[in-house]
């Protein structure tokens, strides 16, 4: 088993409440549907199951300011819920879930560095790529991918990390944290113009944005990504690839306006796997971001995980 599946029951307990009388789209069924589908497809027994630890304060500070972290802990309610940001809810189970989500990336780095040809997928919530160094946004409290990347760069065998973000929304928080760091290459595809209305022009030379309009399908998305990223990734020769795996660009997901399908996610994952095999001893970690039509999400994650196993 070369693929770790990292999650924790605490990630199910965070709740964003109801919107118009129905569950908020970022809800616990996202994770349970993924798990159920992996079992139904016979994939689950082939995974190494690991529990996500809680990230420490020191590890959170790899990507966030201490003042921001302290504000979150001070603001967390003992009961009920509050709006910490216009679309970020704090309730009693939020901080445990967010610490597990951030800790999953730490565990994933440790797992892949402990052997050859190891990969990891983190089935976690809340997501992270909109969380900046000192801000929460877009359902995100801590930037799980940025924390994992910064932690990896503290390890002696890692000096270059590529972050690949294919969520339909720009990972503005990740770019806020990593822009200008020559040890990191941040490759991001996203619908534009669209929330959070950022990403172009790139804020630094190490950021490679691929902004594409509403209605984009795989036959446009694939060549645009290949042209913008692949040669630069080969030149950069990452020693670890970290993926912000957002599946809300799926044709059936109305959180965005793209028309990607499972085969598109598999195509990119296979390409990244080949690059990791060439430059990074096969090392890839992938952390769940968006994806809100739960059946499309589960199928897309299964396609992604299957490609990671190849």
Secondary structure, DSSP 8 states (H G I E B T S, - for coil): --EEEEE-THHHH----EETTEE-SSSTHHHHHHHHHHHHTT-GGGSEEEE-----HHHHTTTS-HHHHHHHHHH--SSSEEEEETTEEEETTHHHHHHHHHHHHHHHHHHHHTSSS-EEEE--SS--TT-BTTB-BTTBSS-HHHHHHHHHTTSTT-S-EEEEE--SS--HHHHHHHTT-TTEEEEEEEESS-TT----S-SSTTEEEEEE-TT-BHHHHHHHHIIIIIHHHHHHT-SEEEEEE--TTBTT-TTS--BB-HHHHHHHHHHHHHHHHHHSTT-EEEEE----SHHHHHHHHHHHHHHHH-
